[in-house]
């Protein structure tokens, strides 16, 4: 080991000893400073053994009696000044205020709010698995026409005060459809009735509804996202705030509803086959018009419900099964759209009666899709199945031929 290395080791040792000595000195100074700061000549009364305990405080019987227990009361609604403007149904439900519990450990009572008798939510009890009634749902008589809690996704639009239809209609007309799903708006008028938004009307509440399903498809994620985006833009124009339901729940309801629609999309056909030569179209059209058919531009013929007058609905249709320019046809098909005709109209019975009349007039045979003859017994069995079908739709609260069914099966 060289002298230089020895010198470095010695210098390092001296430096370490110096640092340790300095730290010890600083520690000693700090301890003395603390002792001086906390030293005192005063006695600690808490540590004196001879200190007399404080005299106990006797309870006084001159204290004022506790306030009497307050019974639950119904608070007056804060929106009471608007009762005359919006109607009684527009007010929020009264709030029940419970008094504080008598004992600190006693839990407060919890009361479930029961729906008011005759309310729209109580009156509309849809089939399990289908979309349910939402808060603030319009009454049933309007619901089936425009915004229906059973087949629509309802989206309340919160507004402050009242809005005139003239001011909000231009914005609402920008959103009438997403995909093939119609969108409707209704408002709570100052007379307390839900109605379509019209010029001259004044509304204290608004509600949008997008149809959850049609005959072809259910409302999907893209359509719902488009609906929400466009609805927010409309709401910004009229200073409203939409309460948008959760997408997962809406998609589930839409799929459930479409499953029902797909399972009840029934169309019954009865065919007439010529027993001889094909029928000339010029002669056939005249015979069908004499039978009571209404000729449509698409070449189809519709039998209208004459009991409802000239504007009566379609009972069943007839197709010639050939192009418009064809000269002859040897087969006719009468078709009943079962969910779109009310049971009371007896669409199937009238279609069969019409087929039998044309059978004689055109010298034809009533056959099925496989050209097999349809006897009266077979037609009777089909009529029984149609009756069961109508019962299923009635049980689902979507009666055949109703506005609700016509919207779904259009």
VOKE-143198 format. One line per field, with one value per residue (C-alpha): x, y, z; residue in three letters; residue number from 1. Coordinates in steps of 0.001 Angstrom, whole numbers, m for minus. Layout:
BEGIN
east = X, ...
north = Y, ...
up = Z, ...
residu = ALA, ...
num = NUM, ...
This chain:
BEGIN
east = 0, 1449, 1831, m760, m3410, m2628, m3085, m6503, m7664, m6529, m8262, m11478, m11438, m10919, m13820, m16200, m15261, m15850, m19352, m20370, m19105, m20941, m24254, m23889, m23342, m26405, m28515, m27374, m28212, m31690, m32503, m31516, m33586, m36675, m36205, m35983, m39068, m41307, m39996, m42468, m42774, m46568, m48116, m50190, m53590, m54338, m51340, m51904, m53237, m55033, m57158, m60842, m63150, m65677, m69077, m71645, m74336, m77774, m80466, m82821, m86561, m87153, m86093, m88802, m90747, m89703, m91670, m94659, m94168, m94987, m97186, m96409, m97825, m98319, m96180, m97902, m96509, m93985, m95448, m98915, m98980, m98887, m101853, m104286, m101960, m100897, m103809, m103798, m102017, m99034, m98138, m95655, m96834, m97102, m94105, m94707, m92405, m91706, m90804, m87460, m87449, m88169, m85023, m81625, m81294, m84752, m84637, m87024, m90091, m90040, m93273, m93694, m95564, m98634, m99754, m102739, m106015, m106802, m103255, m101897, m99096, m101570, m103946, m101294, m100024, m98286, m97492, m94479, m91358, m92632, m91751, m93426, m95142, m92790, m93242, m95477, m96987, m99798, m103298, m104138, m106514, m103698, m100920, m102103, m102240, m98892, m96752, m97437, m95550, m95976, m94373, m92389, m89279, m90522, m88132, m89405, m88191, m87941, m88782, m89085, m92421, m94626, m93829, m95983, m96427, m95580, m92120, m91202, m92852, m90092, m87509, m89622, m90355, m86636, m86925, m89725, m87989, m84817, m84273, m87775, m88924, m91329, m90735, m93630, m93976, m96817, m97304, m99306, m101604, m102692, m106097, m104397, m104706, m101881, m102102, m99998, m97965, m99970, m99848, m101622, m101123, m99337, m97551, m96056, m94530, m93163, m92504, m90873, m91439, m89519, m91134, m89216, m89998, m91682, m92709, m89215, m86721, m86210, m84728, m80952, m77995, m77122, m80696, m80997, m77691, m78853, m82143, m80427, m77972, m80654, m83022, m80381, m79934, m83698, m83832, m81106, m83190, m86202, m84250, m85272, m83361, m84102, m84144, m82539, m83146, m80288, m79437, m79079, m82580, m84068, m82394, m83725, m87268, m86967, m85829, m88614, m91220, m89861, m89921, m93616, m94221, m92283, m94173, m97560, m96894, m99519, m100992, m103551, m104047, m106835, m106222, m108590, m107378, m109072, m110698, m110383, m108673, m106889, m109016, m108612, m107481, m109932, m112846, m111414, m111010, m114639, m115716, m113569, m114899, m118441, m117473, m116635, m112837, m111058, m108382, m104990, m102264, m99875, m102230, m103568, m107212, m108448, m111722, m112646, m114749, m117944, m119398, m116957, m117958, m115759, m112752, m113076, m110021, m108823, m110314, m108251, m106540, m106404, m103482, m103630, m100117, m99030, m97440, m99580, m99083, m100136, m103143, m104318, m103970, m105054, m104633, m105886, m104791, m106893, m104753, m105761, m103288, m104492, m103020, m104298, m108000, m110080, m111881, m115234, m114697, m114549, m111979, m111364, m115060, m115690, m112642, m113853, m117355, m115836, m113734, m116811, m118675, m115792, m115521, m118985, m118628, m115233, m115583, m112654, m111572, m110525, m107073, m104133, m100604, m99914, m103012, m104797, m108570, m109677, m112843, m115329, m113980, m110408, m111569, m113424, m110260, m108366, m111096, m110621, m106872, m107550, m109741, m106947, m104533, m106804, m106977, m103179, m102954, m105675, m103810, m100659, m102622, m102061, m105518, m105652, m106813, m106097, m104039, m101237, m101277, m101522, m98436, m96448, m97561, m97601
north = 0, 3351, 6391, 8241, 5564, 5582, 9351, 9093, 6456, 8588, 11679, 9744, 8448, 11930, 13237, 10507, 11142, 14833, 14313, 12033, 14500, 17378, 15453, 14561, 18231, 19357, 16679, 17890, 21521, 20595, 18591, 21443, 23890, 21692, 21268, 25036, 25657, 23267, 23879, 25756, 26676, 26169, 23088, 20786, 20647, 17402, 15706, 16940, 14112, 16470, 18144, 18070, 16560, 18796, 18816, 16715, 18633, 17594, 17365, 20296, 19768, 23325, 22657, 23335, 20297, 18826, 19963, 17746, 15103, 16423, 14188, 13584, 16326, 16746, 19576, 21970, 21520, 24181, 24348, 25226, 28601, 26682, 24451, 26573, 26776, 23139, 21265, 18981, 16148, 18361, 18771, 16535, 14026, 15480, 14721, 13039, 14479, 12106, 13407, 12501, 9094, 9156, 7166, 7703, 4016, 3613, 3585, 5928, 4362, 3851, 4167, 3071, 5601, 3988, 5202, 7450, 5831, 6336, 7417, 6546, 4444, 2362, 1972, 764, m2619, m4159, m7803, m9071, m8984, m6095, m2432, m1061, 2213, 5094, 8003, 10808, 8636, 10199, 8744, 5573, 7194, 9380, 6876, 4425, 7204, 8903, 8132, 4682, 3367, m215, 153, 3407, 4471, 7509, 10416, 13317, 16785, 18958, 22603, 25610, 27365, 26984, 26897, 27786, 25297, 27954, 28339, 24670, 23051, 24071, 22332, 19221, 18741, 18153, 14780, 12646, 9310, 7345, 4496, 3144, 3974, 6923, 9604, 11510, 14378, 15221, 18006, 18574, 21451, 24084, 22380, 19298, 17085, 15460, 16306, 16557, 19757, 22227, 25903, 27990, 25437, 26147, 23262, 22786, 19355, 17668, 14050, 12319, 8728, 6579, 3308, 308, m2099, m2434, m5397, m5696, m4728, m3713, m378, m952, 738, 2929, 4157, 4850, 6750, 8786, 9448, 10682, 12898, 14517, 14853, 16703, 19132, 19694, 20115, 22761, 24776, 24855, 25134, 21674, 18887, 15299, 12403, 9737, 6108, 3648, 2121, m1439, m1383, 155, m2404, m5237, m3874, m3382, m6979, m8353, m6370, m7386, m11046, m10655, m8908, m11535, m14319, m12808, m11582, m13855, m13561, m16057, m16713, m18426, m19157, m19411, m21563, m21502, m24791, m24026, m21411, m18477, m15415, m12383, m9437, m7019, m9279, m10159, m6560, m5824, m8919, m7952, m4405, m5789, m7980, m4803, m4630, m1286, m1218, 8, 1657, m1237, m3704, m5079, m5075, m4196, m5111, m2234, m2435, m895, m639, 2213, 4143, 5171, 5639, 2175, 86, m2805, m6184, m8234, m7864, m9766, m10321, m11489, m12990, m11476, m8236, m5210, m5614, m9272, m10214, m13236, m15023, m18401, m17836, m15309, m14981, m13435, m12363, m11453, m9508, m11058, m8680, m5626, m6600, m6525, m9748, m7961, m7320, m11096, m10586, m14294, m15122, m12363, m13389, m16979, m15790, m13635, m16563, m18796, m16106, m15725, m19516, m19629, m16466, m17355, m21167, m21586, m23878, m22795, m24276, m23839, m22818, m26364, m26461, m28814, m28186, m26420, m28008, m26326, m28457, m27252, m23644, m24099, m25356, m22331, m20046, m21626, m20971, m17353, m17031, m18365, m15942, m13034, m14172, m14187, m10649, m9502, m11051, m9171, m5890, m5475, m6279, m7068, m4092, m1595, 1541, m82, m3165, m1095, 883, m2283, m4231, m1397
up = 0, m959, 1257, m797, m155, 3553, 3608, 1960, 4477, 7401, 6015, 5519, 9074, 10461, 8390, 9631, 13274, 12755, 11304, 14178, 16786, 15134, 15078, 18779, 19632, 17662, 19396, 22835, 22015, 20762, 23877, 26167, 24174, 24503, 28264, 28744, 26603, 28544, 32051, 34397, 38036, 38082, 39596, 37378, 39042, 37255, 38841, 42418, 44578, 46907, 44317, 45224, 42642, 40990, 42618, 40702, 38910, 40025, 37359, 37350, 37208, 36157, 32585, 29971, 28811, 25446, 22407, 21579, 18858, 15406, 13304, 9599, 7400, 3684, 2373, 46, m3433, m4312, m7805, m6504, m8308, m11592, m10725, m12632, m15633, m15932, m14381, m11390, m13188, m13922, m10248, m8533, m5960, m2420, m207, 3147, 5806, 8669, 12149, 13685, 15440, 19153, 19978, 18337, 17567, 16081, 12247, 10434, 8867, 5120, 3177, m440, m2546, m4097, m7530, m7517, m8515, m12141, m13044, m16481, m15019, m13056, m15974, m18400, m17214, m20244, m20835, m18916, m21069, m23168, m22502, m19405, m18660, m17942, m15537, m16744, m19461, m21472, m21082, m22975, m25456, m26761, m26177, m28835, m31420, m30878, m27841, m26463, m23392, m24602, m28019, m27767, m25906, m23976, m23415, m21261, m22243, m19136, m19681, m17416, m17509, m20558, m24280, m27252, m30044, m32641, m31133, m30786, m33822, m36307, m34130, m33503, m37206, m37767, m36023, m37445, m38045, m37316, m39745, m40342, m36781, m36423, m33790, m32230, m29764, m27398, m24894, m21734, m22607, m20103, m19880, m18418, m21530, m23462, m27152, m30313, m30548, m32633, m33501, m30912, m28131, m24855, m23133, m19687, m20377, m23478, m24284, m27242, m28285, m30771, m31831, m30520, m33354, m36709, m38764, m40212, m37489, m33881, m32857, m32847, m31179, m34166, m34558, m30841, m30790, m33767, m32019, m28846, m30737, m32857, m29903, m27874, m30752, m30898, m27109, m27230, m29680, m27354, m24074, m22866, m21124, m22233, m19747, m21923, m20831, m20604, m23994, m22690, m21207, m24341, m26603, m24445, m24663, m28424, m28966, m26766, m28668, m32056, m31027, m30310, m33639, m35593, m33832, m34697, m38230, m39774, m43254, m44479, m48177, m50128, m53798, m56729, m59609, m62998, m63955, m67639, m69754, m68096, m67417, m69642, m67529, m69145, m68229, m64813, m63683, m64360, m62408, m59438, m59394, m59442, m56498, m54564, m54878, m55011, m57731, m56457, m58592, m57872, m59535, m56257, m55316, m51851, m50222, m47938, m44809, m46144, m42651, m41983, m45088, m48027, m45735, m44236, m43567, m45698, m44816, m47271, m50620, m53904, m56244, m59852, m59520, m62856, m64001, m64743, m68478, m68597, m70714, m68743, m65424, m64185, m60446, m57919, m54300, m51548, m48581, m45005, m42861, m39620, m36961, m38852, m38899, m35728, m34756, m34901, m38619, m39292, m42029, m42536, m42763, m45306, m47333, m47531, m48519, m51270, m52501, m52728, m54669, m57132, m57364, m58911, m60991, m62500, m62647, m60266, m57421, m53921, m53268, m50918, m51893, m53059, m55289, m52894, m52584, m49400, m48051, m45744, m42902, m43525, m43732, m40440, m38749, m40029, m38667, m35232, m35388, m36296, m33206, m30993, m32623, m31777, m28158, m27907, m29231, m26850, m23916, m24953, m24831, m28579, m29980, m33679, m35700, m32919, m33504, m31545, m33809, m36974, m35922, m35267, m38344, m40861
residu = UNK, UNK, UNK, UNK, UNK, UNK, UNK, UNK, UNK, UNK, UNK, UNK, UNK, UNK, UNK, UNK, UNK, UNK, UNK, UNK, UNK, UNK, UNK, UNK, UNK, UNK, UNK, UNK, UNK, UNK, UNK, UNK, UNK, UNK, UNK, UNK, UNK, UNK, UNK, UNK, UNK, UNK, UNK, UNK, UNK, UNK, UNK, UNK, UNK, UNK, UNK, UNK, UNK, UNK, UNK, UNK, UNK, UNK, UNK, UNK, UNK, UNK, UNK, UNK, UNK, UNK, UNK, UNK, UNK, UNK, UNK, UNK, UNK, UNK, UNK, UNK, UNK, UNK, UNK, UNK, UNK, UNK, UNK, UNK, UNK, UNK, UNK, UNK, UNK, UNK, UNK, UNK, UNK, UNK, UNK, UNK, UNK, UNK, UNK, UNK, UNK, UNK, UNK, UNK, UNK, UNK, UNK, UNK, UNK, UNK, UNK, UNK, UNK, UNK, UNK, UNK, UNK, UNK, UNK, UNK, UNK, UNK, UNK, UNK, UNK, UNK, UNK, UNK, UNK, UNK, UNK, UNK, UNK, UNK, UNK, UNK, UNK, UNK, UNK, UNK, UNK, UNK, UNK, UNK, UNK, UNK, UNK, UNK, UNK, UNK, UNK, UNK, UNK, UNK, UNK, UNK, UNK, UNK, UNK, UNK, UNK, UNK, UNK, UNK, UNK, UNK, UNK, UNK, UNK, UNK, UNK, UNK, UNK, UNK, UNK, UNK, UNK, UNK, UNK, UNK, UNK, UNK, UNK, UNK, UNK, UNK, UNK, UNK, UNK, UNK, UNK, UNK, UNK, UNK, UNK, UNK, UNK, UNK, UNK, UNK, UNK, UNK, UNK, UNK, UNK, UNK, UNK, UNK, UNK, UNK, UNK, UNK, UNK, UNK, UNK, UNK, UNK, UNK, UNK, UNK, UNK, UNK, UNK, UNK, UNK, UNK, UNK, UNK, UNK, UNK, UNK, UNK, UNK, UNK, UNK, UNK, UNK, UNK, UNK, UNK, UNK, UNK, UNK, UNK, UNK, UNK, UNK, UNK, UNK, UNK, UNK, UNK, UNK, UNK, UNK, UNK, UNK, UNK, UNK, UNK, UNK, UNK, UNK, UNK, UNK, UNK, UNK, UNK, UNK, UNK, UNK, UNK, UNK, UNK, UNK, UNK, UNK, UNK, UNK, UNK, UNK, UNK, UNK, UNK, UNK, UNK, UNK, UNK, UNK, UNK, UNK, UNK, UNK, UNK, UNK, UNK, UNK, UNK, UNK, UNK, UNK, UNK, UNK, UNK, UNK, UNK, UNK, UNK, UNK, UNK, UNK, UNK, UNK, UNK, UNK, UNK, UNK, UNK, UNK, UNK, UNK, UNK, UNK, UNK, UNK, UNK, UNK, UNK, UNK, UNK, UNK, UNK, UNK, UNK, UNK, UNK, UNK, UNK, UNK, UNK, UNK, UNK, UNK, UNK, UNK, UNK, UNK, UNK, UNK, UNK, UNK, UNK, UNK, UNK, UNK, UNK, UNK, UNK, UNK, UNK, UNK, UNK, UNK, UNK, UNK, UNK, UNK, UNK, UNK, UNK, UNK, UNK, UNK, UNK, UNK, UNK, UNK, UNK, UNK, UNK, UNK, UNK, UNK, UNK, UNK, UNK, UNK, UNK, UNK, UNK, UNK, UNK, UNK, UNK, UNK, UNK, UNK, UNK, UNK, UNK, UNK, UNK, UNK, UNK, UNK, UNK, UNK, UNK, UNK, UNK
num = 1, 2, 3, 4, 5, 6, 7, 8, 9, 10, 11, 12, 13, 14, 15, 16, 17, 18, 19, 20, 21, 22, 23, 24, 25, 26, 27, 28, 29, 30, 31, 32, 33, 34, 35, 36, 37, 38, 39, 40, 41, 42, 43, 44, 45, 46, 47, 48, 49, 50, 51, 52, 53, 54, 55, 56, 57, 58, 59, 60, 61, 62, 63, 64, 65, 66, 67, 68, 69, 70, 71, 72, 73, 74, 75, 76, 77, 78, 79, 80, 81, 82, 83, 84, 85, 86, 87, 88, 89, 90, 91, 92, 93, 94, 95, 96, 97, 98, 99, 100, 101, 102, 103, 104, 105, 106, 107, 108, 109, 110, 111, 112, 113, 114, 115, 116, 117, 118, 119, 120, 121, 122, 123, 124, 125, 126, 127, 128, 129, 130, 131, 132, 133, 134, 135, 136, 137, 138, 139, 140, 141, 142, 143, 144, 145, 146, 147, 148, 149, 150, 151, 152, 153, 154, 155, 156, 157, 158, 159, 160, 161, 162, 163, 164, 165, 166, 167, 168, 169, 170, 171, 172, 173, 174, 175, 176, 177, 178, 179, 180, 181, 182, 183, 184, 185, 186, 187, 188, 189, 190, 191, 192, 193, 194, 195, 196, 197, 198, 199, 200, 201, 202, 203, 204, 205, 206, 207, 208, 209, 210, 211, 212, 213, 214, 215, 216, 217, 218, 219, 220, 221, 222, 223, 224, 225, 226, 227, 228, 229, 230, 231, 232, 233, 234, 235, 236, 237, 238, 239, 240, 241, 242, 243, 244, 245, 246, 247, 248, 249, 250, 251, 252, 253, 254, 255, 256, 257, 258, 259, 260, 261, 262, 263, 264, 265, 266, 267, 268, 269, 270, 271, 272, 273, 274, 275, 276, 277, 278, 279, 280, 281, 282, 283, 284, 285, 286, 287, 288, 289, 290, 291, 292, 293, 294, 295, 296, 297, 298, 299, 300, 301, 302, 303, 304, 305, 306, 307, 308, 309, 310, 311, 312, 313, 314, 315, 316, 317, 318, 319, 320, 321, 322, 323, 324, 325, 326, 327, 328, 329, 330, 331, 332, 333, 334, 335, 336, 337, 338, 339, 340, 341, 342, 343, 344, 345, 346, 347, 348, 349, 350, 351, 352, 353, 354, 355, 356, 357, 358, 359, 360, 361, 362, 363, 364, 365, 366, 367, 368, 369, 370, 371, 372, 373, 374, 375, 376, 377, 378, 379, 380, 381, 382, 383, 384, 385, 386, 387, 388, 389, 390, 391, 392, 393, 394, 395, 396, 397, 398, 399, 400, 401, 402, 403, 404, 405, 406, 407, 408, 409, 410
